[in-house]
Amino acid sequence: MSSFVDADRGLLAGRAVIVTGAGRGLGEAFARHAAACGASVVIDDVDLAEAENVAAAIRAGGGAAVACDYSVGEPDQAHALAELCLTHFGRIDGLINNAAVFYIRSIWEEDPVEAQRLIGVNLLGAMYCAAAVTPHMRAAGRGAIVNVASTAAFGMAGRGAYGAAKAALMSLTYSWAMELEPHGVRVNALGPKAATRMNRNPGPQGAPDDVAPVATFLLSDRSAHLNGQCIRASGPDVAWTLPARYAAMAPRRSPGVDGVAEALDLAEPGPQPFGFRVG
């Protein structure tokens, strides 16, 4: 499936978008597609050479892009990223929180330094970037944030820290959507499945270019009716993510542990499946 069609040309015209972790993979695809649809794009990646390659390719195609290597896990650098967008393009209309660290470790193998770095980038980095851009979006009365989520949020063996950060990011998506809705700013999440260096899941997978139009859709006015949603995308297919809702409470009719067991036996819908099984 083509990642770009002429009908999308100009969809983001006049807008400025920041994409973190945009030097390769999904981030690069998001940035290139947004630029093809008319956006001016800030390409942020800790690998500056890769970021500059993406920005140069966008400019060579007639688009507007600037590269930088700010570390989103540092609050001052997240704010510098927002200032760079304002300096070059005069506005901030969109943010794709894509930057991420990934590893596979069982809980008994966790390394505290590695885990802290992951949380610092994947979760706090998204928070810092959102904190940096939302004052400008609120002042303008417009804007869209796309948080890149993951199926790992529902539990995957060996991906505890990564999945926990992504689950927290989905929770923040819902909270930010509520906070920012009165100010004309929308916040949604995108759970992509695509073949990248980070994704080591077996089985058939689409390319990052297949997922990129979904991110552009969430940035654009075509999704003006969507807020606080998480859209999953795999190849040419998309689906809604359904946030968990509390089930109705079941009364305990006798004291002690027996009362707990009896009530849970009667409660609906019963024990739930857990985790996303790979393979």
Secondary structure, DSSP 8 states (H G I E B T S, - for coil): --S--GGGTTTTTT-EEEEES-SSHHHHHHHHHHHHTT-EEEEE-SSHHHHHHHHHHHHHTT-EEEEE---TTSHHHHHHHHHHHHHHHS---EEEE-------B-GGG--HHHHHHHHIIIIIHHHHHHHHHHHHHHHHT-EEEEEE--GGGG--TTBHHHHHHHHHHHHHHHHHHHHHGGGTEEEEEEEEEB--SS----S--B-HHHHHHHHHHHHSGGGTT--S-EEEEETTEEEE-------------SSHHHHHHHHHHHSSS-S---S----
